[in-house]
Amino acid sequence: MFDDRKIVILYSVINTYITDGKPVGSKSLAKEYNLNISPATIRNEMSLLEKMGYLEKEHTSSGRFPSDRGYRIYVNDILNNDLKSDSNKEFEKVKEYFDDRKKSAQIAIETATKALSEMTNFVSIGLYTNANVTKLISLELVSISKNDIILISVYDNSMVLDEMIHIDNPIEYDDIYYLNRIIKEILIDCDVADIKEKLRERLKDNLNTYLELLDILDEKIEVKKDLGSNSRVYVEGLSNIFNYKEFSNVEVASEIIKFFDGKENIKDLLEKIKKPFVIRIGEENKESELKNTTLIASDFSFDKNFSGKIAVIGPTRMQYRKVISDIQLVSFLLNQ
């Protein structure tokens, strides 16, 4: 029977183990917590919790530590209660950090991933997907020299790209100015697929003057229009795993590092998560490399064009209340 006393003892073991990282004995539990029961009774209850699968022990004479199943009850209880950031100061600090860097979706999501890693001291990952490209909002040529030009393009999914273009035939500044004016006129209500044709139509009388540059622009625009549903992955704090005894085994640590080296692994991992908020503890992770970890992931929607997931991965022995609060705070700020 799973009664209130067993819950209190289980949660006491979990809280102690999370803090110390050492198996917990009945005497130390009785000394640390005012449970109003004897060490012998605590030991019997811990033995029953072990048989029920909520606690484990390394060997016969050792203390006990939480199993994945024990953590699950503990986490579910946390999720059933309202969670708020630990303090208004923390909220304001993180918000200010975001405000300083929230200049674009890419920068905001990169910032969020870095902030979450710093807040939790775990590995954090961010995945965002942008909506399909249909229109060019802005296309501008910036002359660096007569043979080098920077192409700056802004798309209707908030994607901003800039790249250097080199042309063999020199082009004068006045010609760049003229082309920018033509491009600005063409872009009004113009789909990406129609830009090439409209540009050549407008410049047909002196096409040869701009032919090399137009060919390059055609190629660049053709590539960009196929960038719909473009996804990007960010990873921060990978070295943090070495701070925890759970990953002191070189083989275990190298497996995790190898997993995170492949951006496609991370992308697949997050894209398969369909729920807006997920916590997977230990064996609940399908990936063999993550069997000793907890994954916490949350959806976000930066604006109508960008959405994705922000996640943290660390040992199953973590301060769940704080980490859940941290990721919810970061997700909340991304949604603003």
SULPE-V812902 format. One record per helix or strand. SS is the DSSP state (H for helix, E for strand). FROM is the first residue (numbers start at 1). TO is the last residue. If there is no record, write none. Layout:
ss->SS from->FROM to->TO
ss->SS from->FROM to->TO
This chain:
ss->H from->4 to->20
ss->E from->24 to->24
ss->H from->26 to->32
ss->H from->39 to->51
ss->E from->55 to->57
ss->E from->64 to->66
ss->H from->68 to->79
ss->H from->88 to->101
ss->H from->105 to->120
ss->E from->123 to->130
ss->E from->135 to->143
ss->E from->148 to->155
ss->E from->160 to->166
ss->H from->173 to->186
ss->E from->191 to->191
ss->H from->192 to->202
ss->H from->204 to->224
ss->E from->231 to->236
ss->H from->238 to->243
ss->H from->245 to->247
ss->H from->250 to->261
ss->H from->263 to->271
ss->E from->277 to->281
ss->H from->282 to->284
ss->H from->288 to->290
ss->E from->293 to->301
ss->E from->306 to->315
ss->H from->320 to->335
